[in-house]
Amino acid sequence: MFDTLPGFRDFPPEACSRRNHLFRVFRTVARAFDFKEYDAPVLEPLDLYVEKSGAEIVGQLFHFEDKGNRQVALRPELTPTLARMVAARANSLPKPIKWFNVGEHFRYERPQKGRGRSFYQFNADLLGESAIAADAELIALLVAIFETLGLGVQDFKIRLSDRNTWIFLLEELGVSEEIRPAVLNAIDKSERRKPEQTIESLEETMPGKGEFLWDKIQEIKKIDSLDTLIARLKSGTQKADNIIQDWQNITDLLKAHGADSYITIDLSIVRGLAYYTGFVYEAFEASGKGRALAGGGRYDHLLKKLSGNVDMPACGFAIGDMTLSDCLESKGLLPQYVMAPDLYLIAGEEEKKHGISLVSKARKGGFSTAYSLKSCGFGKQFKDAGKSGARYALILGSKELETQNVKIKDLRNASETTVPQKSLLAKLEEFDTEGGIQSA
């Protein structure tokens, strides 16, 4: 007996139907926002991820040498692949580029609740547009997906931060452009480190000021309202005024989208500050418990970094299926799909082959149809039809075969009617419209 590998999941039909429910919502809402679906290989050159995230990413990947002696990895995320694809077609693609994907990803990490080694993500990205309207469009898409799944303002919040705000406030603290990357990296990693480790990193970057910087960084992280933020930015310089204007613009746009009630300003969100170039955000359950449901931001420099010659503004976000499914399940919002055929054929032994031809026609007409694959009497077939959950039974005996009719029985209310076989599909469609067989 073999077990599933650690961090991987099986999806029997019931679980698969719930997963596919998420996928349907992702696709439906993304298309409503005029995003186009794309796909790409799950296997990429290892260097693609090293170039984007640094050598430390290698320890988190499923990577190996293929038979062509190439160093390859199963994709842990889709943004580098997207950048590669867009850079190769940049001149021919109409702007803005609004693409989305639903696909499987892999990370070799310690499995835990909400995080596996194999997981599915919805990725949405908007490239070729630097206006803040693009950031707001993506956040509105994220909100619309969650709302469509049944989540409301009492269920989730989107915590919004901004890299440019951090840079401005760090400059006020004497952090120069040369040492900024190291400080931003320390801030980013501070979420996963003990304070002493972060202070040590800051001390190495700015000798004698490690504790001072850490205290000031903690103050900045506590900013949680637009008024507090504007007061801290001290309008008066062009740079401060521009940042304030950006915050006001995105706030106004999110209000226009009807998404403002879900937004909280939270500068403690410092995800990937060295990677992102503008607004960043994460969605969490309103209770604040659990892992992030989604996250994203603006990454204007990635295409140039990976392609060397294509410079294009970009922003995007991703939703992981595991944390989202856990959230929806805890709130009773994952539907239990009835996995049953529409029709079940019940036929005598002599009439079976002709019945199968009716089954074929029904299937081509869009009706899910089942029948017993082995010989058995009418009683057993009726019992199996009931167990299957089918709405209608198609009954074909010697009398029906002789008169070229078929009996249709509504298994919910026992109503039945006899119709010509050539009218079967039309009659079934009529029943769908009327809600079943109407009693005489």
N, C-alpha and C positions, 0 to 999 in steps of 0.2 A: 504494500500500500504506500503510495507516494502522497506527501502533503504539499500544499501550496507553499511556494518559497516565501520566506519572511518579507513582509512589506508589500506583498502582491495579493490581489483579491480575485476570487471567482465571482462570476455574475450569472447565477442560474436565472431562468426566465423571470421570476418575480423581481429579483434585484435588477436585472437588466431593464425591465420595463420602467422601474423608478429612475434609473440612470438616464434612460432615453427620454423620459419626461423632462428632465433638466435640459437635455440637448435640444429638444423641440422648442422649449421656451427661449433658450439662448438664440437659436436660429431665427425664430419668429420675431423677437424683439429687435435683434440686430438688423434684420431686413427692413423692419419698420423705420429704422434710422438710416436706411440706405447704405448699410455696410455690405460688402460683397465677401462671400466665403472663399477661402483658398486653402490649399493643403500643401504639405512638403514632406520630405523624408524624415523618418525618426532617427536616422543615422547620419551623422555629420562629421567632418574633420575635427579632431580634438582641438586643434589650434583655434578654431572659430570661438570656442568658449574661453580658452585661455586668453585670447586677445581681448575679449569683452570683459572678463571678470578677474583675470590674473591667474597665476599658477596655482594658487591655493584652491581653486575650484576643482582641480583634478581629483582630489581625494573624495569629492562628493559625487563623482560620476561613475557610471558603468562605461568603462573604456577598455579598449583592447587593440591589438594589432590584427588587421584583417589579412586575408590570404594574398593581398597585393602589397603587403608590408606597409600599409598605411595606418597611422594612428587615428582611430575613430572613436566616437562616443555616442551613446543613445542620448537624445536631446533632453536636457533638464529643464529647458525653457524654449520659447519660440522666437523671442525678440531678435537674437543674432541671425537666425534663419531668415526672418522677415527682412532684416537689413540687407542680407546677402541677395535675396530675391529682388528687392526693390532697387538696390544699387545697380544690378545687372540690367534693369529695364527703365531706369530713371527717366531717360529722355522721351520714352514713348508712352509713359503712363500719364493719363489726365490727372490733374491735381484739383482738389485734395484727394489723396488715396485713402479710402476708408475700407479696410479689410478686417475680416474676423476669421477665427479658426476654432474648431472644437477637436481636441486631439489628446493623445496619450503622451505622458512625459515620464522621465525616470531620474531618480536621484538616489545614490547609494548613501543613505543616511540611516540613523537608528529609527526604526519604526516606532511610532507613538500615536496617540489619539489625534486624529485630524491630519496626520502626515504619514504617507506610505512611501515605499520605494517606486511604486508605479501609481500614477494618478492621472486624472483627466483635468484639462484646463480649458476654459473659454478665454481666448485672447482677442481683444479688440484694439486696433491701432489706427491712428489718423496721422498721415504723413503729408508733408508739403504745405503745411499751414502753420504760421507762427502766432496767429491771433489767439487770444485767450478764449475766444469762442470755441476753438477746437477742444481745449481742456474741459470747458463746460459741457460740450456735446458728449464727451466720453463719460463724465460723471453722471449726466442725465441718463445715458444709456444704462449705466450700472444701476442707478436707482430704478429705472423702468423694469429691468430684469427682476430685481428683488421684489418689486411691487407685483409684477405678474405672477410670481411664485407664491404670493399671498403674504409677504412680509410688509409690515407697516412701520410707522414712525416709532411705535412702542417696541419694535423688534430689532432695529439696527440703526447705527449711526456711521457717518463717513467723517473721519477725522482728517482735516485738511491742513497742510503745512506748505512751506515754500523755501526752496534752496536759496533764492536771491535774498530773501529776508534774513536768513541765517548769515549769508556772506556779509551783508551790510552791517548787521549787529556785531559780527566778529571783527570786522574792520574797525568799528568803534572801540573794540577792546584791544586794539593794537596788533591783530593778527594780519600779517602781510600776505600778499598774493603768493609769495614763494613758499610759505609754510602752510598756506590754507589747505591744500590737499591732505596733508598729514593730520591737521586738526579736524577737518571734516570726517576723515576716516576714523579718528578716535571717537568722535561724537556718534558716528554710525554704529560702531562696535560697542559703544557704552551700554546699549540695550541688552547685550549678551555677556557683559563683563561685570566684575565687582568694581565699585567706585575706585578702589585703590589702584586697580590695573589701569583704569582710564586716566587717573591723575598722573600715574607714572608715564604713560604715553604722552600726555600733554607737557609734562615736565621735560621730557626728552626733546620735544619740539620747541618749547619756550622755557628755557632754564630759569628757575626762580619764580615762575608764574603758574605752575601746574595747578595748585590748589585754588588760586585766584580765578583762573579760567574755568575750573570745574564748578565753582560756586556761581559764577556768572552764567554758565551754560544751564545750570539747574534753574536759574531765574527765568531764562528765556523759554525753557521747556514748559513753564507754568503759564505762559500767555495763552489765554483761551477765549478771547473775544476780540472783535474788530476794534472796539473803542480802546481796549488796553493796548492792542498792537499799535494803533495809530499814535497813541500817547508815547509809546516806547520809541517809535521811529522818529518822532519829533520833526514833523513836517517843516520844511524850510530849505533843505537842499534839493537839487534836482533829482538826485538819486533816490532820496527818501520819498519825494513826491511821486516819482514813477512807481515805486513799490506800493505805496498807498493806493494809487490809481488802479494798479493791477488787482489788488485785493477788492477794491470797490467794484471793478468791472466783473470779476468772476462771481462776486456775491449777487450783483444785479442779474447776471445771466442765469445763475442757478435759480434765482427767484422766478425769472421768466419761464424757466423749464418746469417750475413746480417742484423743484428738488431741494429748496432751501431749508425746509423743516428737518431734513436729514443731516445737515452739515453742521459740524462744530469746528471752530478754529482750534488747532491743537499743534503747537510747535514741538511737542514731544515726539511727533512722528518724524523721524530722521532717517527713514529707510533709504539706503543707497545715496546719501547726499553727494558723494564723490562722482556718482554716475548720472543722477538726474540733474536737470538744468533749470527747472522752474517749479511749478506746483507739484506736490506729491500728496498722496492720500491713501488711506487704508479704511476698509469697512469692517466694523466689528458688531457683534451683538450689542444691543443697547445696554445690557447688564455689564458689559465690559469683560465678561468671562470668555475663555476660549481663545483660539488662534484667530488671526485675521481671516475674514471671509473673502476679501479681495484686496488688491493693492495696485497702484500704478502711479504714473506721473509723466512729466515731460523729459525727453532725452534727446535734445537737439543735436548732439555731437556724435552719436553712435554710428550713423551711416558713414561719416567721413573717417571715423576711427577704423572701421572694418573694411571699407572700400579703398580708402586712400585718396579718392578724387571726387566722390559724390557727397555734397554737403546739403542736407535737407532737414528742416525742422520736423520733429516727430513727437508724438505722445501716445500713451496707451495704458491699458490695465489688463489684469488677468484675474479670473475667478477659479479657485480650486474646487473640484467636485466634492472632496472629502469633508472639509469643514462646512461647506454649504449644505450638504446632505444631512450631516449631523444636526445642524441648526434647524432645518426644515422638519426633520423627524421628531426632534424634541418638542416642536410646536404643533405636531399633527398635520403638517402641510405637505407631506409626501403622499400622493394618492395611491390607493391600492387598486391597480387595474384588474378588471375582470378579464382573465385570459381564456376566452371561450370562443368557439366557432359561431358563425351566424346560423349555419344550417347543419343538420345531421341527417344523412341518408339512412333510411330503414327500408330494406328491400328483401324480397324472397330470393332464394338461391338461383332460380331461373331468371329472375329479373335484375340480378346484380350488375351484369355487364352493361345493360342499358341504363341502369341507375348511375353507373360511373360516368357515362357520357353526359348525363344531366349535371353531375357534380362538376365535370370539366367546364360546362357552359356557365354554371353558377360562379365558378372561380374566375373565369374570364370576365364575368360581369361585375367582379369586385366583391363577391360574397365569400367569406371564409367558410369552407365546407369540410366536414369530416365524415367518415364512415368506418365500419368495422372491417379490418383487413383480413379477418378470418371468418369462416362460415359459422353462423349461429342463428338461432331462431329469432322470431319477431320480439319475444319477451325480453331476451337478453339485449337485443339492439335498442329497445325502448329504454331499458335500464341504463345502458351506456350513454344514450342520448341525454338522459337526465343528468348523469354524472358529468357529462362534458360541459354543461352550462349553456348549450346552444339555445337560441331563441325559438327556432322553428325546426320541426322534423319534416323531411320530405319522405312520404310513404309511397312505395311503389310495389304493388302486388300484381297478381295475374290480371285482375279486373282492370287496374289502371293501365297496365301495359297493353292490354287488348284495345282499350278505348283511347290510347295515346293521351291519357291524363296523368296527373300526379296529385296526390293529396298533400296539403300543407297543414300541419298542426302547430298551433301556437302553444309551446310548452309551458308558458306562464299561466295561461288561463284555460287551456284545453280546448279552445275554439279551433275549428278546422274548416277547411273548404277544399273543394276539388277544382282544379284549373287545367286547361289544355297545356301539355308540355311546352308547346311553342310559345305560350304566354307566361311561362314561369318567371323570367326575369322582370317583366313589366309588372307582374302581380306582386313580386317581392319588393320592388321599389315603391309600389303603391302602399304596401303595408308599412314600409319605413316612414312614409309621409304621414300616414294616418295613425301611427303608433301601435300597429298590430292588426290582427284579424278582428274585424268588427262582428260582434255577435248579431245573429238575425233577430 
